[in-house]
Amino acid sequence: MVELREQEMQEIAAAIADAKQEYIAILTNWLKQRLPDCLDEIIVNGGTARYLQPELTQFFKSLGAGATNWCSSLDERVAKTFGDLVRAQHLQSRLLDAYGLFFQLHNRPLPRLRDTVETAEGAHNDEARVS
Protein backbone atom coordinates (compact mmCIF):
# COMPACT_ATOMS: atom_id res chain seq x y z
CA MET A 1 0.00 0.00 0.00
CA VAL A 2 2.78 2.43 0.93
CA GLU A 3 4.70 1.57 -2.24
CA LEU A 4 1.61 2.21 -4.36
CA ARG A 5 1.08 5.60 -2.72
CA GLU A 6 4.74 6.51 -3.28
CA GLN A 7 4.46 5.49 -6.94
CA GLU A 8 1.31 7.61 -7.35
CA MET A 9 3.06 10.60 -5.80
CA GLN A 10 5.98 10.21 -8.19
CA GLU A 11 3.62 9.96 -11.17
CA ILE A 12 1.73 13.08 -10.08
CA ALA A 13 4.98 15.00 -9.56
CA ALA A 14 6.18 13.95 -13.03
CA ALA A 15 2.85 14.99 -14.59
CA ILE A 16 3.04 18.40 -12.90
CA ALA A 17 6.61 18.91 -14.14
CA ASP A 18 5.61 17.92 -17.69
CA ALA A 19 2.54 20.19 -17.63
CA LYS A 20 4.62 23.10 -16.33
CA GLN A 21 7.19 22.70 -19.11
CA GLU A 22 4.43 22.50 -21.73
CA TYR A 23 2.75 25.62 -20.32
CA ILE A 24 6.05 27.54 -20.33
CA ALA A 25 6.68 26.56 -23.95
CA ILE A 26 3.21 27.74 -25.00
CA LEU A 27 3.48 30.95 -22.96
CA THR A 28 6.94 31.92 -24.22
CA ASN A 29 5.90 31.23 -27.81
CA TRP A 30 2.85 33.47 -27.34
CA LEU A 31 5.00 36.20 -25.76
CA LYS A 32 7.53 36.05 -28.62
CA GLN A 33 4.72 36.71 -31.08
CA ARG A 34 3.35 39.70 -29.17
CA LEU A 35 6.24 41.49 -27.49
CA PRO A 36 8.04 44.26 -29.37
CA ASP A 37 11.63 43.67 -30.46
CA CYS A 38 13.08 46.28 -28.12
CA LEU A 39 12.05 46.20 -24.47
CA ASP A 40 13.40 48.67 -21.91
CA GLU A 41 11.57 47.15 -18.97
CA ILE A 42 9.22 44.27 -18.34
CA ILE A 43 6.69 44.52 -15.52
CA VAL A 44 5.42 41.20 -14.25
CA ASN A 45 3.16 40.31 -11.32
CA GLY A 46 0.59 37.83 -10.11
CA GLY A 47 0.58 34.32 -8.74
CA THR A 48 1.35 32.44 -11.94
CA ALA A 49 4.20 34.81 -12.73
CA ARG A 50 5.69 34.13 -9.29
CA TYR A 51 5.33 30.39 -9.81
CA LEU A 52 7.13 30.66 -13.15
CA GLN A 53 9.60 33.36 -12.09
CA PRO A 54 12.84 31.41 -12.75
CA GLU A 55 11.69 30.33 -16.20
CA LEU A 56 10.32 33.76 -17.12
CA THR A 57 13.48 35.48 -15.90
CA GLN A 58 15.57 33.24 -18.15
CA PHE A 59 13.20 33.87 -21.08
CA PHE A 60 13.29 37.66 -20.68
CA LYS A 61 17.09 37.57 -20.50
CA SER A 62 17.18 35.55 -23.71
CA LEU A 63 15.22 38.33 -25.39
CA GLY A 64 17.82 40.87 -24.33
CA ALA A 65 15.18 42.80 -22.45
CA GLY A 66 16.10 45.51 -19.99
CA ALA A 67 15.18 45.28 -16.33
CA THR A 68 12.45 42.95 -15.16
CA ASN A 69 10.24 44.46 -12.46
CA TRP A 70 8.53 41.78 -10.33
CA CYS A 71 6.42 44.39 -8.49
CA SER A 72 7.79 43.57 -5.05
CA SER A 73 6.77 47.01 -3.75
CA LEU A 74 3.22 46.42 -5.01
CA ASP A 75 3.26 43.05 -3.26
CA GLU A 76 4.31 44.78 -0.04
CA ARG A 77 1.53 47.37 -0.43
CA VAL A 78 -1.11 44.66 -0.83
CA ALA A 79 0.19 42.89 2.28
CA LYS A 80 0.13 46.08 4.34
CA THR A 81 -3.24 47.25 3.01
CA PHE A 82 -5.16 44.00 3.42
CA GLY A 83 -3.17 42.55 6.31
CA ASP A 84 -3.51 39.18 7.97
CA LEU A 85 -6.63 38.04 6.14
CA VAL A 86 -4.81 38.10 2.81
CA ARG A 87 -1.66 36.50 4.20
CA ALA A 88 -3.57 33.80 6.09
CA GLN A 89 -5.42 32.72 2.96
CA HIS A 90 -2.40 33.16 0.64
CA LEU A 91 -4.28 35.62 -1.56
CA GLN A 92 -1.59 38.26 -1.85
CA SER A 93 -0.50 37.32 -5.37
CA ARG A 94 -4.14 37.05 -6.46
CA LEU A 95 -4.76 40.71 -5.61
CA LEU A 96 -1.68 42.23 -7.26
CA ASP A 97 -3.17 42.64 -10.72
CA ALA A 98 -6.46 44.09 -9.51
CA TYR A 99 -4.82 46.41 -6.97
CA GLY A 100 -2.35 47.84 -9.49
CA LEU A 101 -4.99 48.10 -12.22
CA PHE A 102 -7.36 49.94 -9.88
CA PHE A 103 -4.90 52.79 -9.49
CA GLN A 104 -4.00 52.71 -13.19
CA LEU A 105 -7.64 53.00 -14.25
CA HIS A 106 -8.15 55.93 -11.93
CA ASN A 107 -5.08 57.48 -13.55
CA ARG A 108 -3.49 57.98 -10.16
CA PRO A 109 -0.13 56.91 -8.86
CA LEU A 110 -0.06 54.31 -6.15
CA PRO A 111 -0.26 55.90 -2.70
CA ARG A 112 2.90 56.09 -0.69
CA LEU A 113 3.34 52.99 1.42
CA ARG A 114 3.19 54.97 4.67
CA ASP A 115 -0.18 56.47 3.67
CA THR A 116 -1.50 53.04 2.75
CA VAL A 117 -0.50 51.55 6.09
CA GLU A 118 -1.99 54.47 8.04
CA THR A 119 -5.28 54.19 6.12
CA ALA A 120 -5.47 50.43 6.69
CA GLU A 121 -4.70 50.80 10.40
CA GLY A 122 -7.36 53.49 10.70
CA ALA A 123 -9.94 51.22 9.06
CA HIS A 124 -9.06 48.38 11.45
CA ASN A 125 -9.37 50.75 14.42
CA ASP A 126 -12.76 51.98 13.16
CA GLU A 127 -13.98 48.38 12.89
CA ALA A 128 -12.84 47.69 16.45
CA ARG A 129 -14.81 50.72 17.73
CA VAL A 130 -17.98 49.59 15.96
CA SER A 131 -17.84 46.06 17.43
N, C-alpha and C positions, 0 to 999 in steps of 0.2 A: 504494500500500500504506500509506504513512504517513498519507495523507488519510483512508483508511478507518478506520485505528486511531484517529485523532483524532475522527472522527465517532462511533465506538463509545464512546469515553470520554465524549464529551459526552452521548450518549444514556443511558449508565449513570448519570452524575452527575445528569441530569434525573430519571431514574427514582427514584434515592435521595432526591432533594429532594421529589418528589411523595409517595413512600411515607412519608417523615418527617412531612410535613404531614398526611397522612391519619391516621397513628398518633397524632399530637398531638390532632387533632380527636376521635378516638375516646376517647383517654385523658381529655381534659378533660371530655368529656360524661359519662363514667363517674364521674369524681371529683365533678362537680356533683351527680350523683344520690346520692352516698354521704356526702359531707362535711357536717358540721353547718353551720348558718347562721352561727354565731359561732365563730371560731377565734382562740385567743390565740397559738398557735405551731404551725408546721408543721415536722415533722422529716422530712427527705428524705435518702436515701443510696443508694448502689449505682451501678453502671456506666451503666445506662440513664438514671437520674436526672441523672448528670453530663453525659451526651450531650445531654440535653434541658434542661439548666439554664436557658438564657436564656428558652426558651418557658415552662417551668414557673414561673420567677420572675415573668414577666409575668402568667401565669394567676393565681397566688396573690395578686398585687397587685390584680388585677381583682376578686377576691373580697372584698377589704378585710381580708384575714387579717393577723394580727400578724406577728411575726418569722418568717422562714424559716431554719431551722437545717439547713445542708448537711453537718453532721457532720464538719467538717474536723479536729477533735481526734481523732475516732474513726479517721479516715483516717491521721492521723499515728501513732496507736497501732498500727495494723495494720502500717504500714511499719516501725516500730521493732521490733515483736515478731517479724515474720517475715523482715525484712531483705531482702538482695539477691535471694534466690530469687524473692520475690514481685514485686519491682521489675523484675527482668530479664525476667520472663514477663508483665508487665503485668496481674497478678492482684489488685492492691490493691483495686480497686473491687468485684471479685467476692467478696471476703471480708468486706466491711463489714457486710452484713446478718447473716451467720452469726456473726461475732465479737460484734456488739452483742447479738444475740438470745441467744447463749450466756450472757452475763452477766445478761441479763434473766430468762431461764428459771431461773437459779440464784438469782434474787432477791438479787443482789449488785450493788453499784455497780461500775463499771469501776475497775480498779486505777489508782493514780496513775501517770502516764507514767514517772516515774523508776523506780518499782518494776518496771514492765513491761520497761523497757530493761535493768535490772540482771538480771532473770530470764532474758531472752533472751541476754544476754551470757554469763551463767553456763552456760546450756545449750550455747552454741557452744564455750565453753572445755572443758566436759565431753566433748563430741564429739571435740575435738582431742586430749584425753588418751587416749581410747579407741583412736584410730587408730594 
